[in-house]
Amino acid sequence: MFFALPLVNMFISSFTDSDGFTMNQYKTTLTSSYILQGFKNSITLSAVSALVALVVTLFAVYAMMRFSDPVRERILVMINLTSNFSGIPLAFAFIVLLGNSGLFTLMFEKWGIDAFSSFSLYSWSGLLLIYIYFQLPLSLMLLYPIYYGIQQQWKDAAALLGANTIQFWMKIGIPVMLPGIVGTFSILFANAMGAYASAYALTGSSFNLAAIRIGTLLSGDIFAQPELASAIAVLLGATMISAMILSEWSIKKTRRNL
């Protein structure tokens, strides 16, 4: 009920205004270039951060599988702790380290190293860095069980037939893991699309994202527009659901081909 009632209330609110039932909220959302730009920025940021995190963790999990079980368990504990480090504390940590007066920024400046001369934490690249950071632990925890589906007998059989490591992963390993990889990408995409606290704590309302637009319309810089915020939220949810449905279709198609 805690989950369903706000959703129902939001959906109803998106079709109302002071005069009653209306479609004006959706008309405004779909015709406003500023709101559409927010959706475009959110989709791009979510897709890029999910893809980068997925590629990095594919290699990271492969490396983890070479450790002993006790070492892997310790690594997983650390990753689990890191996965809970997000939102405002994460943004504050990055500001302390990489902000305009951050530790590494001042340290490299003192040493005469221009590593951060063209980098701004409060820009697109800074947001992307934070999004990738909080996507990495989730991606790793989702991909870790998938590697257990690769049986040692398959590797031995492929080696007896003359396949090297690259051929095994290209012909057997990755195709078997592909449904899980696609599913992981869809979860990471949805996770980033709904992220709000880190982006808002870092850039305020200066960077145009769909989630930030919803928060701005609810709090009201001049006056609140909860009905319009509800319409944007419904479309944002529809975007995430569409991505999940497309992912599920891709997973089923991949499994049939296997």
Sine and cosine of phi, psi and omega as CSV:
sin_phi,cos_phi,sin_psi,cos_psi,sin_omega,cos_omega
0.00,0.00,-0.61,0.79,0.04,-1.00
-0.88,0.48,-0.48,0.88,-0.01,-1.00
-1.00,0.05,-0.66,0.75,-0.14,-0.99
-0.98,0.22,-0.69,0.72,-0.09,-1.00
-0.87,0.49,-0.73,0.69,0.06,-1.00
-0.88,0.47,-0.58,0.81,0.03,-1.00
-0.90,0.44,-0.71,0.70,0.01,-1.00
-0.89,0.45,-0.69,0.72,0.00,-1.00
-0.90,0.44,-0.65,0.76,0.03,-1.00
-0.90,0.44,-0.69,0.73,-0.01,-1.00
-0.89,0.45,-0.69,0.72,0.02,-1.00
-0.91,0.41,-0.68,0.74,-0.02,-1.00
-0.88,0.47,-0.51,0.86,-0.03,-1.00
-0.93,0.36,-0.27,0.96,0.00,-1.00
-0.95,-0.31,0.28,0.96,-0.05,-1.00
-0.78,-0.63,0.34,-0.94,0.21,-0.98
-0.52,-0.85,-0.30,-0.95,-0.06,-1.00
-0.91,0.41,-0.36,0.93,-0.02,-1.00
-0.99,-0.12,-0.06,1.00,-0.01,-1.00
0.90,-0.43,-0.59,-0.81,-0.05,-1.00
-0.92,0.39,0.68,-0.73,0.01,-1.00
-0.31,-0.95,0.40,-0.92,0.10,-1.00
-0.96,-0.30,0.15,0.99,-0.10,-1.00
-0.89,0.45,-0.52,0.86,-0.02,-1.00
-0.90,0.44,-0.67,0.74,0.02,-1.00
-0.95,0.30,-0.58,0.81,0.05,-1.00
-0.89,0.46,-0.69,0.72,0.03,-1.00
-0.89,0.45,-0.69,0.73,-0.03,-1.00
-0.89,0.46,-0.69,0.73,-0.10,-1.00
-0.99,0.13,-0.18,0.98,0.01,-1.00
-0.93,-0.37,-0.17,0.99,0.00,-1.00
-0.99,0.12,0.88,-0.47,0.00,-1.00
-0.90,0.43,-0.52,0.86,-0.02,-1.00
-0.93,0.36,-0.70,0.72,0.02,-1.00
-0.93,0.37,-0.66,0.75,0.02,-1.00
-0.90,0.44,-0.58,0.82,0.08,-1.00
-0.90,0.44,-0.60,0.80,0.06,-1.00
-0.88,0.48,-0.67,0.74,0.06,-1.00
-0.91,0.42,-0.67,0.74,0.00,-1.00
-0.88,0.47,-0.70,0.71,0.02,-1.00
-0.89,0.45,-0.66,0.75,-0.01,-1.00
-0.91,0.42,-0.70,0.71,-0.02,-1.00
-0.91,0.42,-0.69,0.72,0.00,-1.00
-0.90,0.44,-0.74,0.67,-0.01,-1.00
-0.88,0.47,-0.66,0.75,-0.02,-1.00
-0.92,0.38,-0.70,0.71,-0.04,-1.00
-0.91,0.41,-0.70,0.72,-0.03,-1.00
-0.92,0.39,-0.72,0.70,-0.01,-1.00
-0.90,0.43,-0.62,0.78,0.02,-1.00
-0.91,0.40,-0.66,0.75,-0.02,-1.00
-0.92,0.39,-0.71,0.71,0.00,-1.00
-0.89,0.45,-0.72,0.69,0.00,-1.00
-0.89,0.47,-0.62,0.79,-0.01,-1.00
-0.91,0.42,-0.72,0.70,-0.01,-1.00
-0.90,0.43,-0.71,0.71,-0.02,-1.00
-0.89,0.47,-0.70,0.71,-0.07,-1.00
-0.97,0.26,-0.40,0.92,0.11,-0.99
-0.86,0.50,-0.70,0.71,0.04,-1.00
-0.96,0.28,-0.58,0.82,-0.02,-1.00
-0.91,0.41,-0.69,0.72,0.01,-1.00
-0.92,0.38,-0.62,0.79,0.06,-1.00
-0.86,0.52,-0.66,0.76,0.04,-1.00
-0.93,0.37,-0.61,0.79,0.01,-1.00
-0.88,0.47,-0.58,0.81,-0.05,-1.00
-0.91,0.42,-0.25,0.97,0.01,-1.00
-1.00,0.07,-0.17,0.99,0.04,-1.00
-1.00,0.09,0.23,-0.97,0.08,-1.00
-0.96,0.28,0.26,-0.96,-0.03,-1.00
-0.86,0.51,-0.70,0.71,0.02,-1.00
-0.87,0.50,-0.64,0.77,0.00,-1.00
-0.92,0.40,-0.67,0.74,0.02,-1.00
-0.88,0.47,-0.62,0.78,0.01,-1.00
-0.90,0.44,-0.65,0.76,0.03,-1.00
-0.91,0.42,-0.65,0.76,0.02,-1.00
-0.90,0.44,-0.67,0.75,0.00,-1.00
-0.90,0.43,-0.59,0.81,0.06,-1.00
-0.89,0.46,-0.70,0.71,0.02,-1.00
-0.90,0.44,-0.66,0.76,0.00,-1.00
-0.92,0.40,-0.64,0.77,0.03,-1.00
-0.88,0.47,-0.64,0.76,0.06,-1.00
-0.91,0.41,-0.66,0.75,-0.02,-1.00
-0.91,0.41,-0.55,0.83,-0.04,-1.00
-0.91,0.42,-0.37,0.93,0.03,-1.00
-1.00,0.01,-0.01,1.00,-0.02,-1.00
-0.99,-0.11,1.00,-0.04,-0.05,-1.00
-0.48,-0.87,-0.09,-1.00,0.03,-1.00
0.95,0.30,-0.59,-0.80,-0.06,-1.00
-0.90,0.44,-0.68,0.73,0.05,-1.00
-0.85,0.53,-0.61,0.79,0.02,-1.00
-0.91,0.41,-0.71,0.71,0.02,-1.00
-0.88,0.47,-0.68,0.74,0.02,-1.00
-0.89,0.46,-0.65,0.76,0.01,-1.00
-0.89,0.46,-0.67,0.75,0.02,-1.00
-0.93,0.37,-0.60,0.80,0.04,-1.00
-0.90,0.44,-0.66,0.75,0.01,-1.00
-0.90,0.44,-0.57,0.82,-0.07,-1.00
-1.00,-0.01,-0.67,0.74,-0.17,-0.99
-0.83,-0.56,0.14,0.99,0.03,-1.00
-0.94,0.34,-0.05,-1.00,-0.02,-1.00
-0.86,0.52,-0.53,0.85,0.07,-1.00
-0.89,-0.46,0.51,0.86,-0.04,-1.00
-0.96,0.29,0.26,-0.96,-0.06,-1.00
-0.85,0.53,-0.82,0.58,-0.04,-1.00
-0.94,0.34,-0.56,0.83,0.03,-1.00
-0.87,0.48,-0.76,0.65,-0.01,-1.00
-0.94,0.34,-0.59,0.81,-0.02,-1.00
-0.91,0.41,-0.73,0.68,0.02,-1.00
-0.93,0.37,-0.55,0.83,0.05,-1.00
-0.91,0.42,-0.64,0.77,0.02,-1.00
-0.92,0.40,-0.58,0.81,0.01,-1.00
-0.99,0.14,-0.06,1.00,0.01,-1.00
0.97,0.22,0.37,0.93,0.02,-1.00
-0.99,-0.14,0.80,-0.60,-0.06,-1.00
-1.00,-0.07,0.60,0.80,-0.07,-1.00
-0.91,0.42,-0.52,0.85,-0.06,-1.00
-0.92,-0.40,0.29,0.96,-0.04,-1.00
-0.90,0.43,-0.57,0.82,-0.02,-1.00
-0.97,-0.26,0.13,0.99,-0.03,-1.00
-0.95,-0.30,0.71,-0.70,0.09,-1.00
-0.80,-0.60,0.83,-0.55,-0.01,-1.00
-0.90,0.44,-0.40,0.92,-0.09,-1.00
-1.00,-0.09,0.34,0.94,-0.01,-1.00
-0.92,-0.40,-0.12,-0.99,0.04,-1.00
-0.84,0.54,-0.70,0.71,-0.03,-1.00
-0.91,0.42,-0.59,0.81,0.04,-1.00
-0.92,0.40,-0.69,0.72,0.05,-1.00
-0.89,0.46,-0.67,0.74,0.00,-1.00
-0.88,0.48,-0.64,0.77,0.02,-1.00
-0.88,0.48,-0.70,0.72,0.00,-1.00
-0.92,0.39,-0.67,0.74,0.00,-1.00
-0.89,0.46,-0.68,0.73,0.02,-1.00
-0.89,0.46,-0.65,0.76,-0.03,-1.00
-0.87,0.49,-0.74,0.68,-0.05,-1.00
-0.99,0.14,-0.16,0.99,0.11,-0.99
-0.99,0.13,-0.49,0.87,-0.11,-0.99
-0.85,0.52,-0.78,0.62,-0.02,-1.00
-0.88,0.47,-0.66,0.75,0.01,-1.00
-0.89,0.45,-0.70,0.71,0.01,-1.00
-0.88,0.48,-0.68,0.74,-0.03,-1.00
-0.91,0.41,-0.66,0.75,0.00,-1.00
-0.93,0.36,-0.48,0.88,0.03,-1.00
-0.98,0.20,-0.57,0.82,-0.04,-1.00
-0.99,0.14,-0.44,0.90,-0.08,-1.00
-0.82,0.57,-0.74,0.67,0.00,-1.00
-0.92,0.40,-0.42,0.91,-0.06,-1.00
-0.91,0.43,-0.56,0.83,-0.02,-1.00
-0.91,0.41,-0.38,0.93,0.04,-1.00
-0.94,0.33,-0.27,0.96,0.07,-1.00
-0.96,0.29,-0.26,0.97,0.04,-1.00
-1.00,0.07,0.95,-0.32,-0.09,-1.00
-1.00,0.06,0.56,-0.83,-0.01,-1.00
-0.89,0.45,-0.52,0.86,0.00,-1.00
-0.88,0.48,-0.57,0.82,0.02,-1.00
-0.91,0.41,-0.67,0.75,0.01,-1.00
-0.90,0.44,-0.67,0.74,0.00,-1.00
-0.90,0.43,-0.69,0.73,0.00,-1.00
-0.90,0.43,-0.66,0.75,0.02,-1.00
-0.91,0.42,-0.62,0.78,0.01,-1.00
-0.92,0.40,-0.63,0.78,0.03,-1.00
-0.90,0.43,-0.49,0.87,0.02,-1.00
-1.00,0.06,0.05,1.00,0.10,-0.99
1.00,-0.09,0.17,0.98,0.00,-1.00
-0.99,0.12,0.68,-0.73,0.09,-1.00
-1.00,0.04,-0.04,-1.00,-0.09,-1.00
-0.88,0.47,-0.70,0.71,-0.02,-1.00
-0.89,0.46,-0.69,0.73,0.01,-1.00
-0.90,0.44,-0.62,0.78,0.02,-1.00
-0.88,0.48,-0.74,0.67,-0.05,-1.00
-0.94,0.34,-0.57,0.82,0.00,-1.00
-0.96,0.29,-0.59,0.81,-0.09,-1.00
-1.00,-0.09,-0.46,0.89,-0.11,-0.99
-0.83,-0.55,-0.84,0.54,-0.14,-0.99
-0.87,0.49,-0.84,0.54,-0.05,-1.00
-0.90,0.44,-0.70,0.72,0.06,-1.00
-0.84,0.54,-0.62,0.78,0.02,-1.00
-0.93,0.38,-0.61,0.80,-0.03,-1.00
-0.99,0.13,-0.22,0.98,-0.15,-0.99
-0.84,0.55,-0.68,0.73,0.06,-1.00
-0.84,0.54,-0.68,0.73,0.03,-1.00
-0.92,0.39,-0.59,0.81,0.02,-1.00
-0.91,0.41,-0.69,0.72,0.02,-1.00
-0.90,0.44,-0.67,0.74,0.03,-1.00
-0.90,0.45,-0.63,0.78,0.03,-1.00
-0.90,0.44,-0.66,0.75,0.03,-1.00
-0.87,0.49,-0.67,0.74,-0.02,-1.00
-0.90,0.43,-0.62,0.79,0.03,-1.00
-0.92,0.39,-0.67,0.74,0.03,-1.00
-0.90,0.44,-0.64,0.77,0.02,-1.00
-0.89,0.46,-0.74,0.68,0.02,-1.00
-0.90,0.43,-0.61,0.79,0.02,-1.00
-0.88,0.48,-0.67,0.74,-0.01,-1.00
-0.96,0.27,-0.59,0.81,-0.01,-1.00
-0.88,0.48,-0.59,0.81,-0.04,-1.00
-1.00,0.00,-0.05,1.00,-0.03,-1.00
-0.93,0.38,0.69,-0.73,-0.05,-1.00
-0.72,-0.70,-0.74,0.67,-0.19,-0.98
-0.89,0.46,-0.73,0.68,-0.05,-1.00
-0.89,0.46,-0.73,0.69,-0.02,-1.00
-0.90,0.43,-0.66,0.75,-0.03,-1.00
-0.94,0.34,-0.65,0.76,0.01,-1.00
-0.90,0.43,-0.51,0.86,-0.05,-1.00
-0.99,0.10,-0.70,0.71,-0.13,-0.99
-0.89,-0.45,-0.08,1.00,-0.10,-1.00
0.91,0.42,-0.70,-0.72,0.05,-1.00
-0.97,-0.24,0.27,0.96,-0.05,-1.00
-0.98,0.22,-0.42,0.91,0.03,-1.00
-0.98,-0.20,0.76,-0.65,-0.15,-0.99
-1.00,0.08,0.98,-0.19,0.13,-0.99
-0.82,-0.57,0.45,-0.89,-0.05,-1.00
-0.87,0.49,-0.69,0.73,-0.02,-1.00
-0.90,0.43,-0.61,0.79,0.02,-1.00
-0.93,0.36,-0.59,0.80,0.05,-1.00
-0.89,0.46,-0.64,0.77,0.02,-1.00
-0.89,0.46,-0.73,0.68,0.01,-1.00
-0.88,0.47,-0.64,0.77,0.01,-1.00
-0.90,0.43,-0.66,0.75,-0.01,-1.00
-0.94,0.34,-0.49,0.87,0.02,-1.00
-0.97,0.23,-0.68,0.73,0.00,-1.00
-0.97,0.25,-0.59,0.81,0.07,-1.00
0.98,0.19,1.00,-0.07,0.10,-1.00
-0.90,0.44,-0.62,0.78,0.08,-1.00
-0.92,-0.38,-0.84,0.53,0.13,-0.99
-0.54,-0.84,0.53,-0.85,-0.08,-1.00
-0.96,0.27,0.56,-0.83,0.07,-1.00
-0.74,-0.67,0.94,0.33,-0.08,-1.00
-0.89,0.46,-0.51,0.86,0.00,-1.00
-0.92,0.40,-0.69,0.73,0.05,-1.00
-0.92,0.40,-0.63,0.78,0.07,-1.00
-0.88,0.48,-0.62,0.79,0.03,-1.00
-0.90,0.43,-0.65,0.76,0.01,-1.00
-0.90,0.44,-0.68,0.73,0.03,-1.00
-0.90,0.44,-0.65,0.76,0.00,-1.00
-0.90,0.44,-0.64,0.77,0.03,-1.00
-0.90,0.45,-0.69,0.72,0.02,-1.00
-0.93,0.37,-0.58,0.82,0.07,-1.00
-0.90,0.43,-0.69,0.73,0.06,-1.00
-0.90,0.44,-0.63,0.77,0.03,-1.00
-0.89,0.45,-0.59,0.81,0.04,-1.00
-0.90,0.43,-0.70,0.72,0.00,-1.00
-0.92,0.38,-0.65,0.76,0.02,-1.00
-0.91,0.42,-0.64,0.77,0.03,-1.00
-0.88,0.47,-0.66,0.75,0.04,-1.00
-0.90,0.44,-0.64,0.77,0.02,-1.00
-0.92,0.38,-0.64,0.77,0.03,-1.00
-0.91,0.41,-0.68,0.73,0.05,-1.00
-0.88,0.47,-0.63,0.77,0.04,-1.00
-0.90,0.44,-0.70,0.71,0.01,-1.00
-0.88,0.47,-0.64,0.77,0.04,-1.00
-0.90,0.44,-0.66,0.75,0.01,-1.00
-0.91,0.41,-0.63,0.77,0.01,-1.00
-0.89,0.45,-0.73,0.69,-0.01,-1.00
-0.89,0.45,-0.66,0.75,0.00,-1.00
-0.90,0.43,-0.66,0.75,0.01,-1.00
-0.90,0.43,-0.68,0.73,0.00,-1.00
-0.91,0.42,-0.60,0.80,0.04,-1.00
-0.91,0.42,-0.64,0.77,0.00,-1.00
-0.92,0.39,-0.51,0.86,0.04,-1.00
-0.95,0.31,0.00,0.00,0.00,0.00
